[in-house]
Amino acid sequence: MTKKKICLLGAFAVGKTSLVQQYVNSIFSDKYHTTVGVKIEKTSVDVDGEAVDLIIWDLHGEDDFQHVRLSYLKGSAGLIFVADGTRHSTLATALNLRQIAESSMGSLPFMLLVNKADLADQWEIDDEVMEDLRGQGISVIPTSAKTGQSVEWAFEELARKMVGK
């Protein structure tokens, strides 16, 4: 069995923990719980007939780029950067965290999840911005931890990229 570590990074309250809980346990809670340090979850996924254990590291929210704990990223096979569609500033945080991670870890498979698609009428990140990012080769996926929209697909697509399929 193949084991792959994924780290989720993003600003405070973008929905990283909710995305992980939706993917691993199919649950959503409206209650906000700040992640202190890191929470680790494990699940298995089938990637084209190959069983892959995903070790998912949900890192605490990061608005101060200087305090990213790069040691948490060691051993990662893939990264998920999360932005909150209702707060444009979280996109800048996610993109800056990507640059920090890439300068430290080199190029790894990654995805950018723009969360809270269930609140699309309140979004500050528009389709044009997401299309511009896609034009730069960034996989941008609108998700909803609340409804589950595209959550499973995003994690499994990253797993495919990590095992080279």
Buried (B, 14 or more C-beta within 10 A) or exposed (E): EBEBBBBBBBBBBBBBBBBBBBBBEEEBEEEEEEBEEEBEBEBEBEBEEEEBBBBBBBBBBBBEEEEBEEEBBEEBBBBBBBBBBBBBEBBEBBBBBBEBBEEEBEEBBBBBBBBBBBEEEEBBBEEEBBEEBEEEEBBBBBBBBBEBBBBBEBBBBBBBBBBEE
